[in-house]
Structure formats: structure tokens, C-alpha cells
Amino acid sequence: MSETTTHEVIEPDEATDPAPLSTWSRVTAGIIGFTLCGAGAVAVFKTENQAGCVALILAGALFVMLTIGGSPLHSLGFGEAQMRFAVQKRRREVIASVSDAPPEEARRTLEVLQAIDPGAANDASFLYQSARTYEELAKQRFMALFPDCAIGALRPGDRGYVDFHVIRPIDKRVGVDALFLERAASGIPRVMILKRADRAAGSILPTLIMSNVPLSRGAQHALEEAQARGTKIQFVFWQDDRHDQTLRTTTEALFAEIE
């Protein structure tokens, strides 16, 4: 998945997680593993087929690791002697542990998880939680930058269009679309901005798109074309407090467009 927002990502299906091995399965795997390792060790001294001996020892070692880890084997690449256990379940346990954590703490945990488990970037649970965390961080920053404002719930028809409203006391509202994408993305695709510009054109509220990834050249052109047609829409690249000033300035400009 290259795009994740709280509206566009599909929540994970826990039914895909493999169940841990039963005690009997682990005992059986252990017996097989030690038997194969023993046979391989004996064969080293009894035969000249060293490749076969190594294969026996490797196979035995895999079964022993199944016994120790207690997780089923997902895949095995014999060419590179790679194996992948059910890390998805453990990964989701970490992700679930940050679901109620403060946004800053959740972001740090997710960044550490991705650093030690690069495969997390392709996990729906990780992407969903990352999008939620980014949205909560966005709300937190608006409250800090605009103390006179409130974060408002969505009105009928808004869901799927923006994530939340920033509301001034005089009931001036700006709709905010907190768009989270993978950091590896080269830029927000043009089609994503076109879709959001079409939605904004049909709304009476100004729209602010904020994302952790900058616009691609095509997306920038699409945004400028929408603005030239009179659509009240702006974009801000925002990852952390280093970009607060741009966020403040752009939001103020949108508030100024409200009659």
C-alpha cells in the first residue's frame, strides 16, 4: 500500500494471524529436529556427501527453532537459507499496545518498530495505526498553534472528505485532510490531489491537505489548477514541529478566505 489515511485504509483482518504451535506439535518438531541434526552430524563422518550433511543439519535446526519459538513456519527459501516465522502476530501486538498511547509516544514506537522490522511497512495494521497517529498529531498541533480554536466533529456528508474541522469561535471552519503516506513515497501522486480537489470544489468549507510526504510535480500542478478555478484548497507538508510555521500561515490564509 502506498497510501494510507484513516478513511482509505482497510482495517486489518486478525483472522489471518497464524495460531501458535500446540505443545504436542512443538514436541514432535523437537524430536524431528534433534533426530535430523544427529543424523547430519553422524553423516559428516560417514559419507563424502557434505552438501547432504549440511542439508540434514539445517533442516534439523529449523525444526529445533520451531520448538523453541513456538510459531509456525510461514516460508522457507532454501536458496538463501532464509525463513520467515509468524512475525505478523508479534508485530500487531506491538501496534495494538500503542493504540491508546499519546501521539508522540505512538509515533516513536512505530518508527522503532519499522526500523527493526522493515516488513511492517507493508502490514495493514501498521499502516492503519500510522495514519491514526498522524491524524492525532495533527489535531494536537492545531490546538497548540491556535489556542482559540477547537477541533470539531464531522458534519453529515463530510465523512470520507476530511478527517476533522478546525473551528474558530465565530464558527469559521476549515476542513483538514490528514494524509499519511509511506515515507519511501517519492511524492503524492497527481490523482490523489485531483480527487481531493473535486471534493473541495463541492464544499462550502476551505480544505487543508496536510501530509508527511511532499507533492509530486504533477500533484503540485493539479493543486494550482484547482486554486485557479477558485477552489479553496491548500497543501502543507508537515512531519513535526519544524513545519509548524508553514502550517500556521497556510491555515490562517484559509480562514481569511471565509466570508
Buried (B, 14 or more C-beta within 10 A) or exposed (E): BEBBBBBBBEEBEEEEBEEBBEEEBBEBBBEBBBEBBEBBBEBBEEEEEEEEBBBBBBBBBBBBBBBEBBBBBEEBEEEEEEBEBBBBBEBBEBBEEBEEBEBEEBBBBBEEBBEEBEEBBEBBBBBBBBBBBBBBBBBBBBEEBBEEBEBBEBEEEBEEBBBBBBBBEEEBBBBBBBBBBBEEBEBBBBEBBBEBBEBBBEBEBBBBBBBBBBBBEBBBEBBEEBBEEEBBBBBBBBBEEEBEEEBBEBBEBBBEEBE
